[in-house]
Amino acid sequence: MTDAFADRTLAEHRRVFERIWWQNPERQNGTSSSWWFFILFPEGEEGYGPKQLMFSIAACVGDESRVNDLPPHGMDANRTVVDGVDRFNATTVGWTGDDEVVHDHVVRQPAEAVLSRKDQRLEAWADREDGTRRGSEVAALSDRPIGLRAHVVGDDVEAEFEAWGDLDSKMTSPHHTLDIDTPLGGAEVVAWRRMEFEGEVDLPDGPETLSGSCYFQRVCFDMPLFPWKWVWAMFPDGTSFSVLIPFIGPQLFRRGYKFFSSNRLERLTIPLRQDGFWNWGSKDGHVEFDTVTVEPLLGTGEHPDFDVRVENEEGDYVRFVARTYGHARNWLDRPRLGGRLASHWSYNEFMFRMTGLAGHVGGTSIDAESMGTGFGTLEYSTGLGL
């Protein structure tokens, strides 16, 4: 069991928060990409699910780069940043769904993005001839010490919401989770794992007022995009569970949305790293895991389910099956060698409900009866974004 994280001063929180408004243009190269994304878990009768929403502003370097087969709209790695204002091409994407229907690509809008360090704002709007606009923006909240507000408009969605944390732990405040900078490339991630959110959304099903739990990340990659598996799940009491497994395998060469013909082939991977944690929502402390597996279960329906297992040397363990009820996909294509070849990276997100939960965490036995229904998002990316 790890004790509660040490408190940080508000100034320390703000220093991390300020990283959201900068994407390290001095580090960027021909493989660089950046995302600012929200995953929203509205509170429902069963807990934080089954409805989920995702909105992201994504940018990638390359004159001919394509996101979701939209016209080429890449970012220039050699652009000039003036007075902390970074202008670059980006695309707003998003999906929403529950266990009845998934609305994929409710927004798919390229635009010139403006990222301002001083104003703590990222805007990516495209104006139409009729005076309307499509795209999104993310900005700092003015009425809280630290928080975010977002506005997204697509052909099939309009969402306006605010999100904030308690600033009392690495889980509930913005946290610098990764910062690697080498001559060969690097990566930097700012994660705000457990925020509260509330706002208004107008979806194909109609307008709603929603509130619940929110996950936010700002990710800057200055290296090729490789496959990974990532799980983020929430229980009704606010307890969260997460795992991350970057890996290599034959999935590096996959194009489009498909799977191998057998579980054995689909599981033919070599993890580059594996870790996970369980963070209690009703009491202090969390438990970390260093042995992690997330294995696809093919033939279970339209989309695979996933067998998730974690453990550590202290005897803590968690296992469950992620029963998927929805799928959304974004992808990146970059021409190489003068267009003779193209790299392809596919970003699959599966909405899931936990079944068969069993475990022992920090001296407490857990199961579905004690924890309630867990809902989550599982990312299974494939391909190689050179």
The 8 nearest C-alpha neighbors of each residue, nearest first, counted from 0:
[[1, 286, 361, 285, 2, 284, 287, 360],
 [0, 2, 284, 285, 286, 3, 287, 4],
 [3, 1, 284, 4, 0, 283, 285, 5],
 [4, 2, 284, 283, 5, 1, 168, 285],
 [3, 5, 168, 2, 6, 169, 284, 167],
 [6, 4, 3, 7, 168, 167, 2, 169],
 [7, 5, 167, 4, 168, 8, 166, 3],
 [6, 8, 11, 5, 9, 12, 167, 166],
 [9, 7, 11, 10, 12, 6, 13, 166],
 [8, 10, 12, 11, 13, 7, 144, 166],
 [9, 11, 13, 8, 12, 14, 7, 15],
 [12, 10, 14, 8, 13, 9, 7, 15],
 [11, 13, 9, 15, 10, 14, 16, 8],
 [12, 14, 16, 10, 15, 11, 17, 9],
 [15, 13, 11, 17, 16, 12, 10, 18],
 [14, 16, 13, 17, 12, 18, 173, 175],
 [17, 15, 13, 18, 14, 19, 173, 12],
 [16, 18, 14, 19, 15, 20, 13, 116],
 [19, 17, 20, 16, 15, 21, 14, 189],
 [20, 18, 17, 16, 21, 217, 189, 15],
 [19, 21, 116, 18, 17, 119, 114, 115],
 [20, 22, 18, 19, 23, 116, 114, 17],
 [21, 23, 24, 219, 20, 33, 19, 18],
 [22, 24, 25, 26, 21, 27, 219, 187],
 [25, 23, 27, 26, 22, 76, 21, 80],
 [24, 26, 23, 27, 76, 77, 22, 28],
 [27, 25, 24, 23, 28, 221, 184, 180],
 [26, 28, 24, 31, 221, 76, 25, 23],
 [27, 29, 31, 30, 76, 221, 26, 60],
 [28, 30, 31, 60, 61, 76, 27, 221],
 [29, 31, 222, 223, 28, 221, 385, 60],
 [32, 30, 221, 220, 28, 27, 60, 29],
 [31, 33, 59, 220, 58, 219, 60, 221],
 [32, 34, 219, 58, 218, 57, 220, 59],
 [35, 33, 57, 218, 56, 217, 36, 58],
 [34, 36, 217, 56, 55, 216, 218, 57],
 [35, 37, 55, 216, 54, 215, 34, 56],
 [38, 36, 215, 54, 53, 214, 39, 55],
 [37, 39, 53, 214, 52, 213, 215, 40],
 [38, 40, 213, 52, 51, 212, 41, 37],
 [41, 39, 51, 212, 47, 211, 48, 213],
 [42, 40, 211, 210, 47, 209, 39, 48],
 [41, 43, 47, 211, 46, 210, 48, 40],
 [44, 42, 46, 45, 48, 47, 41, 49],
 [43, 45, 46, 42, 48, 47, 49, 235],
 [46, 44, 43, 372, 48, 47, 235, 371],
 [45, 47, 235, 43, 42, 44, 48, 234],
 [48, 46, 42, 40, 41, 43, 235, 233],
 [49, 47, 50, 374, 46, 43, 40, 41],
 [48, 50, 97, 98, 51, 374, 47, 43],
 [51, 49, 97, 48, 96, 41, 40, 52],
 [50, 52, 40, 96, 39, 95, 97, 49],
 [51, 53, 95, 39, 38, 94, 96, 54],
 [54, 52, 38, 93, 94, 37, 39, 95],
 [55, 53, 93, 37, 36, 92, 94, 38],
 [56, 54, 36, 92, 35, 91, 57, 93],
 [55, 57, 91, 35, 34, 90, 36, 92],
 [58, 56, 34, 90, 89, 33, 55, 91],
 [57, 59, 89, 33, 32, 90, 88, 74],
 [60, 58, 32, 74, 73, 31, 33, 61],
 [59, 61, 74, 73, 31, 75, 29, 76],
 [62, 60, 73, 64, 63, 74, 75, 59],
 [63, 61, 73, 64, 72, 71, 74, 60],
 [62, 64, 71, 61, 73, 65, 334, 333],
 [65, 63, 333, 73, 71, 61, 332, 62],
 [64, 66, 71, 332, 68, 69, 331, 70],
 [65, 67, 331, 68, 69, 330, 332, 64],
 [68, 66, 330, 69, 329, 65, 331, 332],
 [69, 67, 66, 65, 70, 332, 331, 330],
 [68, 70, 67, 66, 65, 71, 72, 109],
 [69, 71, 65, 72, 68, 66, 63, 64],
 [72, 70, 63, 65, 64, 73, 69, 62],
 [71, 73, 64, 88, 70, 65, 63, 62],
 [74, 72, 61, 62, 64, 60, 59, 88],
 [73, 75, 60, 88, 59, 87, 61, 76],
 [76, 74, 77, 78, 60, 61, 73, 87],
 [75, 77, 27, 28, 78, 60, 74, 29],
 [78, 76, 75, 79, 24, 27, 28, 25],
 [79, 77, 75, 76, 80, 87, 86, 24],
 [78, 80, 81, 77, 85, 86, 24, 76],
 [81, 79, 85, 84, 83, 78, 82, 86],
 [80, 82, 84, 83, 79, 85, 86, 78],
 [83, 81, 84, 80, 85, 117, 116, 115],
 [82, 84, 116, 81, 115, 80, 85, 117],
 [83, 85, 115, 81, 82, 114, 80, 116],
 [84, 86, 80, 114, 113, 83, 115, 87],
 [87, 85, 113, 112, 114, 84, 111, 88],
 [86, 88, 112, 74, 111, 89, 85, 113],
 [87, 89, 111, 74, 112, 73, 110, 72],
 [90, 88, 58, 57, 110, 109, 112, 111],
 [89, 91, 109, 57, 108, 56, 110, 92],
 [90, 92, 56, 108, 107, 55, 134, 57],
 [93, 91, 107, 106, 55, 54, 104, 90],
 [94, 92, 54, 53, 106, 104, 105, 55],
 [95, 93, 103, 104, 53, 105, 102, 52],
 [94, 96, 52, 102, 51, 101, 53, 103],
 [97, 95, 101, 50, 51, 100, 102, 52],
 [96, 98, 50, 49, 99, 100, 101, 51],
 [97, 99, 324, 100, 49, 325, 96, 50],
 [100, 98, 97, 101, 96, 324, 325, 49],
 [101, 99, 96, 97, 98, 102, 325, 324],
 [102, 100, 96, 95, 103, 325, 97, 99],
 [103, 101, 95, 94, 96, 105, 104, 100],
 [102, 104, 94, 105, 327, 101, 95, 93],
 [103, 105, 106, 94, 93, 107, 92, 102],
 [106, 104, 155, 94, 103, 93, 156, 153],
 [105, 107, 153, 92, 104, 93, 108, 154],
 [108, 106, 92, 91, 104, 105, 90, 109],
 [107, 109, 91, 90, 134, 106, 133, 110],
 [110, 108, 90, 89, 91, 107, 72, 111],
 [111, 109, 125, 123, 124, 89, 88, 112],
 [110, 112, 88, 87, 123, 89, 113, 86],
 [113, 111, 123, 87, 122, 86, 88, 89],
 [112, 114, 86, 122, 121, 85, 115, 123],
 [115, 113, 121, 85, 84, 120, 20, 86],
 [114, 116, 84, 118, 120, 117, 119, 83],
 [117, 115, 119, 20, 83, 118, 21, 84],
 [116, 118, 115, 119, 83, 84, 120, 20],
 [117, 119, 115, 120, 116, 138, 139, 114],
 [120, 118, 116, 117, 115, 139, 20, 138],
 [119, 121, 138, 115, 118, 137, 114, 122],
 [120, 122, 114, 137, 136, 113, 138, 115],
 [123, 121, 136, 113, 112, 124, 135, 120],
 [122, 124, 112, 135, 110, 134, 111, 136],
 [125, 123, 134, 110, 133, 135, 122, 132],
 [124, 126, 110, 133, 132, 134, 127, 123],
 [127, 125, 132, 131, 124, 130, 133, 128],
 [128, 126, 131, 129, 130, 132, 125, 133],
 [127, 129, 130, 126, 131, 132, 125, 133],
 [128, 130, 127, 131, 126, 132, 133, 125],
 [131, 129, 128, 127, 126, 132, 125, 133],
 [132, 130, 127, 129, 126, 133, 128, 125],
 [131, 133, 126, 125, 127, 124, 130, 134],
 [132, 134, 152, 125, 153, 124, 108, 126],
 [135, 133, 124, 152, 108, 123, 91, 151],
 [136, 134, 151, 123, 150, 124, 152, 122],
 [135, 137, 122, 150, 121, 149, 123, 138],
 [136, 138, 149, 121, 120, 148, 122, 150],
 [139, 137, 120, 148, 147, 119, 121, 140],
 [138, 140, 147, 119, 146, 148, 141, 120],
 [141, 139, 146, 147, 142, 148, 143, 138],
 [140, 142, 143, 139, 144, 146, 145, 147],
 [141, 143, 140, 144, 145, 146, 139, 147],
 [144, 142, 145, 141, 140, 146, 163, 139],
 [143, 145, 146, 142, 141, 9, 140, 13],
 [146, 144, 143, 140, 163, 139, 147, 13],
 [145, 147, 163, 140, 139, 162, 143, 144],
 [148, 146, 139, 140, 162, 138, 161, 163],
 [147, 149, 161, 138, 160, 137, 140, 162],
 [150, 148, 137, 160, 159, 136, 161, 138],
 [149, 151, 159, 136, 135, 158, 137, 160],
 [152, 150, 135, 158, 157, 134, 159, 149],
 [153, 151, 157, 133, 134, 156, 135, 158],
 [154, 152, 106, 156, 155, 133, 105, 157],
 [153, 155, 156, 106, 105, 152, 133, 157],
 [156, 154, 105, 153, 203, 202, 106, 157],
 [157, 155, 202, 153, 201, 152, 105, 154],
 [156, 158, 152, 201, 151, 200, 153, 202],
 [157, 159, 200, 151, 150, 199, 201, 156],
 [158, 160, 150, 199, 198, 149, 200, 151],
 [161, 159, 198, 197, 149, 148, 199, 158],
 [160, 162, 148, 196, 197, 147, 198, 149],
 [163, 161, 196, 147, 195, 146, 194, 148],
 [164, 162, 146, 194, 195, 147, 196, 145],
 [165, 163, 194, 171, 172, 166, 195, 193],
 [164, 166, 167, 171, 172, 163, 194, 168],
 [167, 165, 172, 171, 164, 168, 12, 173],
 [166, 168, 165, 6, 171, 172, 169, 7],
 [169, 167, 170, 4, 171, 166, 172, 6],
 [168, 170, 172, 171, 174, 4, 173, 167],
 [171, 169, 192, 168, 193, 172, 191, 174],
 [170, 172, 193, 164, 168, 165, 166, 169],
 [173, 171, 166, 169, 164, 191, 170, 168],
 [174, 172, 191, 190, 16, 15, 189, 12],
 [173, 175, 190, 189, 176, 169, 172, 191],
 [174, 176, 189, 177, 188, 15, 190, 173],
 [175, 177, 188, 174, 189, 190, 178, 187],
 [178, 176, 188, 187, 175, 179, 186, 189],
 [177, 179, 187, 186, 188, 180, 176, 175],
 [180, 178, 185, 186, 187, 177, 181, 184],
 [179, 181, 185, 184, 178, 186, 182, 26],
 [180, 182, 184, 183, 185, 179, 26, 186],
 [183, 181, 184, 180, 185, 26, 221, 179],
 [184, 182, 181, 185, 222, 180, 221, 28],
 [185, 183, 221, 222, 181, 182, 180, 186],
 [184, 186, 180, 179, 221, 181, 222, 220],
 [185, 187, 220, 179, 219, 221, 178, 180],
 [186, 188, 178, 177, 219, 218, 179, 220],
 [189, 187, 218, 177, 176, 217, 175, 190],
 [190, 188, 175, 217, 174, 216, 176, 173],
 [191, 189, 216, 174, 173, 192, 215, 188],
 [192, 190, 173, 215, 172, 193, 214, 216],
 [191, 193, 214, 170, 190, 171, 215, 194],
 [194, 192, 171, 170, 214, 213, 191, 212],
 [193, 195, 164, 213, 163, 212, 162, 171],
 [194, 196, 212, 162, 163, 213, 211, 164],
 [197, 195, 162, 210, 161, 211, 212, 213],
 [198, 196, 210, 160, 209, 161, 211, 162],
 [197, 199, 160, 209, 159, 208, 161, 210],
 [198, 200, 208, 159, 158, 207, 160, 209],
 [201, 199, 158, 207, 206, 157, 202, 159],
 [200, 202, 206, 157, 205, 156, 158, 207],
 [201, 203, 156, 205, 204, 206, 155, 200],
 [202, 204, 205, 155, 156, 201, 102, 206],
 [205, 203, 202, 206, 201, 207, 102, 155],
 [204, 206, 202, 203, 201, 207, 200, 156],
 [207, 205, 201, 200, 202, 208, 204, 199],
 [208, 206, 200, 199, 209, 201, 205, 202],
 [207, 209, 199, 198, 200, 210, 206, 197],
 [210, 208, 198, 197, 41, 207, 199, 211],
 [211, 209, 197, 41, 196, 42, 198, 208],
 [210, 212, 41, 42, 196, 195, 40, 197],
 [213, 211, 195, 40, 194, 196, 39, 41],
 [212, 214, 39, 194, 195, 38, 193, 196],
 [213, 215, 192, 38, 37, 193, 191, 194],
 [216, 214, 37, 191, 36, 190, 192, 38],
 [217, 215, 190, 36, 189, 35, 191, 218],
 [216, 218, 35, 189, 34, 188, 19, 190],
 [219, 217, 188, 34, 33, 187, 216, 220],
 [218, 220, 33, 187, 186, 32, 22, 188],
 [221, 219, 186, 32, 31, 222, 33, 185],
 [222, 220, 31, 185, 184, 27, 186, 30],
 [221, 223, 184, 30, 220, 31, 185, 224],
 [224, 222, 385, 384, 30, 225, 383, 221],
 [223, 225, 384, 383, 222, 385, 344, 226],
 [224, 226, 383, 223, 382, 384, 227, 381],
 [227, 225, 381, 380, 246, 245, 382, 247],
 [226, 228, 245, 380, 244, 246, 379, 229],
 [229, 227, 379, 244, 378, 243, 245, 380],
 [228, 230, 243, 378, 242, 377, 244, 227],
 [229, 231, 377, 241, 242, 376, 378, 232],
 [230, 232, 241, 375, 376, 240, 377, 229],
 [233, 231, 375, 240, 374, 239, 373, 241],
 [232, 234, 239, 373, 374, 238, 375, 237],
 [233, 235, 373, 238, 237, 236, 372, 239],
 [234, 236, 46, 237, 47, 371, 233, 372],
 [237, 235, 234, 238, 280, 281, 370, 46],
 [238, 236, 280, 234, 235, 233, 239, 281],
 [237, 239, 280, 279, 234, 278, 236, 233],
 [240, 238, 233, 278, 232, 277, 237, 234],
 [241, 239, 277, 232, 276, 231, 278, 233],
 [240, 242, 231, 230, 275, 276, 232, 277],
 [241, 243, 275, 230, 229, 274, 276, 244],
 [244, 242, 229, 274, 228, 273, 275, 245],
 [243, 245, 273, 228, 227, 272, 246, 270],
 [246, 244, 227, 271, 272, 270, 226, 228],
 [247, 245, 270, 271, 269, 227, 226, 244],
 [246, 248, 269, 268, 270, 251, 226, 249],
 [247, 249, 268, 250, 251, 269, 267, 246],
 [248, 250, 251, 252, 247, 253, 267, 268],
 [249, 251, 253, 248, 252, 381, 382, 247],
 [252, 250, 382, 249, 383, 253, 381, 248],
 [253, 251, 382, 250, 249, 254, 383, 381],
 [254, 252, 250, 382, 251, 381, 255, 249],
 [253, 255, 343, 382, 252, 256, 345, 344],
 [254, 256, 257, 253, 345, 343, 330, 344],
 [257, 255, 254, 258, 345, 253, 347, 328],
 [256, 258, 255, 259, 253, 254, 260, 381],
 [259, 257, 260, 265, 256, 261, 297, 253],
 [260, 258, 265, 261, 264, 257, 262, 263],
 [259, 261, 258, 264, 262, 265, 297, 263],
 [262, 260, 263, 264, 259, 265, 297, 258],
 [261, 263, 265, 264, 266, 297, 296, 295],
 [262, 264, 266, 261, 265, 267, 260, 259],
 [265, 263, 267, 266, 261, 262, 259, 260],
 [264, 266, 262, 259, 263, 267, 261, 258],
 [267, 265, 263, 264, 268, 262, 294, 295],
 [266, 268, 264, 265, 248, 263, 269, 249],
 [269, 267, 248, 266, 247, 246, 270, 249],
 [268, 270, 247, 246, 248, 271, 267, 245],
 [271, 269, 246, 272, 245, 244, 268, 247],
 [272, 270, 246, 245, 269, 273, 244, 247],
 [271, 273, 270, 244, 245, 274, 246, 243],
 [274, 272, 244, 291, 243, 289, 290, 270],
 [273, 275, 289, 288, 242, 243, 291, 290],
 [274, 276, 242, 288, 241, 287, 243, 289],
 [275, 277, 287, 286, 241, 288, 240, 278],
 [276, 278, 240, 286, 285, 239, 287, 279],
 [277, 279, 285, 239, 238, 240, 276, 280],
 [280, 278, 238, 281, 282, 285, 277, 284],
 [279, 281, 238, 237, 236, 282, 278, 239],
 [280, 282, 279, 236, 237, 238, 283, 278],
 [283, 281, 279, 280, 284, 278, 285, 238],
 [284, 282, 3, 279, 2, 285, 281, 280],
 [285, 283, 2, 3, 1, 0, 279, 278],
 [284, 286, 278, 1, 277, 0, 279, 287],
 [285, 287, 0, 277, 276, 1, 278, 361],
 [286, 288, 276, 275, 277, 285, 289, 311],
 [289, 287, 311, 275, 310, 274, 276, 290],
 [288, 290, 274, 311, 273, 291, 310, 275],
 [291, 289, 310, 309, 288, 311, 273, 274],
 [290, 292, 309, 273, 308, 274, 289, 310],
 [293, 291, 308, 307, 294, 309, 290, 306],
 [292, 294, 307, 306, 305, 308, 295, 291],
 [293, 295, 306, 305, 292, 266, 296, 307],
 [296, 294, 305, 304, 303, 297, 306, 293],
 [297, 295, 304, 303, 305, 262, 294, 299],
 [298, 296, 303, 299, 262, 295, 304, 261],
 [297, 299, 300, 303, 296, 301, 302, 304],
 [300, 298, 297, 303, 304, 296, 302, 301],
 [301, 299, 302, 298, 303, 297, 304, 323],
 [300, 302, 303, 299, 298, 324, 323, 325],
 [301, 303, 300, 304, 323, 299, 326, 297],
 [304, 302, 297, 296, 299, 295, 300, 298],
 [303, 305, 296, 322, 323, 321, 295, 299],
 [306, 304, 295, 321, 294, 296, 320, 307],
 [305, 307, 320, 294, 293, 319, 321, 295],
 [308, 306, 293, 319, 318, 292, 320, 305],
 [309, 307, 318, 292, 317, 291, 293, 306],
 [310, 308, 291, 317, 316, 290, 288, 292],
 [309, 311, 316, 290, 288, 315, 317, 289],
 [310, 312, 288, 313, 289, 315, 314, 290],
 [313, 311, 314, 310, 315, 289, 288, 290],
 [314, 312, 311, 315, 310, 361, 316, 0],
 [315, 313, 312, 311, 316, 310, 359, 360],
 [316, 314, 360, 359, 310, 311, 313, 361],
 [315, 317, 310, 358, 309, 359, 314, 360],
 [318, 316, 358, 309, 308, 357, 310, 359],
 [317, 319, 308, 357, 307, 356, 358, 309],
 [318, 320, 356, 355, 307, 354, 353, 306],
 [319, 321, 306, 354, 305, 353, 322, 307],
 [320, 322, 353, 305, 351, 304, 352, 323],
 [323, 321, 304, 351, 352, 320, 353, 324],
 [322, 324, 351, 304, 350, 325, 321, 349],
 [323, 325, 98, 351, 350, 322, 326, 349],
 [326, 324, 350, 349, 323, 101, 98, 96],
 [325, 327, 349, 348, 350, 328, 347, 324],
 [328, 326, 348, 103, 347, 349, 94, 325],
 [327, 329, 347, 346, 348, 330, 326, 345],
 [330, 328, 346, 67, 345, 347, 327, 331],
 [329, 331, 345, 67, 344, 346, 66, 328],
 [330, 332, 66, 344, 65, 343, 67, 345],
 [331, 333, 343, 65, 342, 64, 341, 66],
 [332, 334, 64, 342, 341, 335, 63, 65],
 [335, 333, 341, 338, 340, 342, 63, 332],
 [334, 336, 340, 338, 341, 337, 333, 339],
 [337, 335, 338, 339, 340, 334, 341, 333],
 [336, 338, 335, 339, 334, 340, 341, 63],
 [337, 339, 334, 335, 340, 336, 341, 333],
 [338, 340, 336, 337, 335, 341, 334, 342],
 [341, 339, 335, 338, 334, 336, 342, 337],
 [342, 340, 334, 335, 333, 332, 343, 338],
 [343, 341, 333, 384, 332, 385, 383, 334],
 [342, 344, 332, 384, 382, 331, 383, 254],
 [345, 343, 382, 384, 383, 331, 330, 381],
 [346, 344, 330, 381, 380, 382, 329, 347],
 [345, 347, 380, 329, 328, 330, 348, 379],
 [348, 346, 328, 379, 380, 378, 327, 345],
 [349, 347, 378, 327, 377, 326, 328, 376],
 [348, 350, 326, 377, 376, 325, 323, 351],
 [351, 349, 376, 325, 323, 324, 375, 326],
 [352, 350, 323, 322, 375, 321, 324, 374],
 [351, 353, 374, 322, 321, 373, 323, 375],
 [354, 352, 321, 373, 320, 322, 374, 319],
 [355, 353, 320, 356, 319, 321, 352, 322],
 [354, 356, 319, 320, 357, 353, 367, 318],
 [357, 355, 319, 366, 354, 367, 318, 353],
 [358, 356, 366, 318, 365, 317, 355, 319],
 [357, 359, 317, 316, 365, 364, 318, 360],
 [358, 360, 364, 315, 316, 363, 365, 362],
 [359, 361, 315, 363, 362, 364, 316, 358],
 [362, 360, 0, 363, 315, 286, 359, 285],
 [361, 363, 360, 359, 364, 315, 0, 314],
 [364, 362, 360, 359, 361, 365, 358, 315],
 [365, 363, 359, 358, 360, 362, 366, 357],
 [364, 366, 358, 357, 359, 369, 363, 370],
 [367, 365, 357, 356, 368, 369, 370, 358],
 [366, 368, 371, 370, 356, 369, 372, 365],
 [369, 367, 366, 371, 370, 365, 372, 356],
 [368, 370, 366, 367, 371, 365, 364, 372],
 [371, 369, 367, 368, 366, 365, 234, 372],
 [372, 370, 367, 368, 369, 235, 373, 234],
 [373, 371, 367, 234, 45, 374, 353, 370],
 [372, 374, 234, 353, 233, 352, 232, 371],
 [375, 373, 352, 232, 233, 48, 351, 353],
 [374, 376, 232, 351, 231, 350, 233, 352],
 [375, 377, 350, 231, 349, 230, 351, 232],
 [378, 376, 230, 349, 229, 348, 350, 379],
 [377, 379, 348, 229, 228, 347, 380, 349],
 [380, 378, 228, 347, 227, 377, 348, 346],
 [379, 381, 346, 226, 227, 347, 345, 378],
 [382, 380, 226, 345, 250, 251, 344, 253],
 [381, 383, 251, 344, 253, 252, 343, 250],
 [384, 382, 225, 344, 251, 224, 385, 343],
 [383, 385, 224, 344, 223, 342, 343, 225],
 [384, 223, 342, 383, 30, 224, 333, 222]]
